[in-house]
Amino acid sequence: MPRRISAWSSAINTRIFGAACEEDDGSAMVLMAGTIVPRGAPGAITICRVDRYTRGNPMSQANQLRPFSFVLAVPDLERNTAYFRDALGFKAQWPEGTGWQLLSRGDVRIMIGHCPDAVPPSATGDHSYFGYLHVDDVDALHEEFVRRGALIKQAPADKPHGMREFLVTTPDGHRLMIGQDLAPRTGS
């Protein structure tokens, strides 16, 4: 027997509705369905989506950890936003003036926060590494970064652990390693 049922409808020029049903065992089902009528169009698009998850189960979809973002403290938010945008090809996602910026490129997100009194990453030695990104063509990305004026600390090189890698840094000294498998992996 459902413990809670909720329903909603949405937006102008749409007829979308949804319902959520929470069961006594903590599981839930969400149904979204409806019709979208594009403005000025004779036809309509019908959508339907059902999501089911279980609360309290450590392996459930609701409790699985998913990556969101790297987080970096920076003394100059505007300078670092410009560097990630211009030299590394990221897009700024948040409005200025919040003390934070979310930068994205593909599936990679980096949040930078204005922290003028934080210890500079260049003073932390090997602790200034903040991430490792995997790409299909490390040499092509390296060439792009060089053209854009990125700070490259190590050119692409084959490593004994089966990766071809290069190292890029931010103006403050945060280090990011980028690598590619040297040989295709077999089996999963």
Residue pairs with C-beta under 8 A, 6 or more apart in sequence:
1 23
1 24
2 21
2 22
2 23
2 24
3 22
3 23
3 24
4 20
4 21
4 22
5 19
5 20
5 21
5 22
6 19
6 20
7 17
7 18
7 19
7 20
8 17
8 18
9 15
9 16
9 17
9 18
9 34
10 16
10 17
10 18
10 34
13 36
13 37
13 38
13 39
14 34
14 35
14 36
14 37
15 34
15 35
15 36
15 37
16 32
16 33
16 34
16 35
16 36
16 47
17 32
17 33
17 34
18 30
18 31
18 32
18 33
18 34
19 30
19 31
20 28
20 29
20 30
20 31
21 28
21 29
21 30
21 31
22 28
23 29
25 54
26 54
26 55
26 56
26 57
27 52
27 53
27 54
27 55
28 52
28 53
28 54
28 55
29 50
29 51
29 52
30 49
30 50
30 51
30 52
31 48
31 49
31 50
32 47
32 48
32 49
32 50
33 46
33 47
33 48
33 49
34 46
34 47
35 44
35 45
35 46
35 47
36 44
36 45
36 46
36 47
37 44
38 44
38 45
53 60
53 61
53 62
54 60
54 61
54 62
55 62
55 63
56 63
57 63
68 109
69 102
69 109
69 110
69 111
70 108
70 109
70 110
70 111
70 130
70 131
71 110
71 111
71 112
71 113
72 80
72 110
72 111
72 112
72 113
72 121
72 130
72 170
72 174
73 112
73 113
73 115
73 118
74 80
74 112
74 113
74 114
74 115
74 118
74 170
74 172
75 114
75 115
75 116
75 118
75 120
75 172
76 114
76 116
76 172
77 99
77 100
77 101
77 112
77 113
77 114
78 96
79 171
80 101
80 112
80 170
80 171
80 172
81 92
81 101
81 103
81 112
83 170
83 171
84 90
84 92
84 103
84 110
84 112
84 170
85 91
85 92
85 103
86 148
86 149
87 145
87 148
87 149
87 150
87 151
88 105
88 145
88 148
88 150
88 168
89 105
89 144
89 148
90 103
90 104
90 105
90 108
90 110
91 103
91 104
91 105
92 101
92 102
92 103
93 101
93 102
93 103
93 104
93 109
94 100
94 101
94 102
99 113
99 114
100 111
100 112
100 113
100 114
101 111
101 112
102 109
102 110
102 111
103 109
103 110
103 111
103 112
104 110
108 133
120 172
120 173
121 127
121 128
121 130
121 170
121 172
121 173
121 174
121 175
122 128
122 172
122 173
123 173
124 173
128 169
128 173
128 174
128 175
129 175
129 176
129 177
130 174
130 175
130 176
131 176
131 177
132 176
132 177
132 178
132 179
133 176
133 177
133 178
133 179
134 178
134 179
134 180
134 181
135 141
135 178
135 179
135 180
136 180
137 180
138 156
138 164
138 165
138 166
138 178
138 179
138 180
139 156
139 164
141 178
142 152
142 155
142 156
142 166
142 178
145 152
145 168
146 152
150 168
151 168
151 169
151 170
151 171
152 166
152 167
152 168
153 167
153 168
153 169
153 175
154 165
154 166
154 167
155 166
156 164
156 165
156 166
157 164
157 165
157 166
158 164
158 182
159 165
159 179
162 181
162 182
162 183
163 179
163 180
163 181
163 182
164 179
164 180
164 182
165 177
165 178
165 179
165 180
166 177
166 178
166 179
167 175
167 176
167 177
167 178
168 175
168 176
168 178
169 175
169 176
170 176
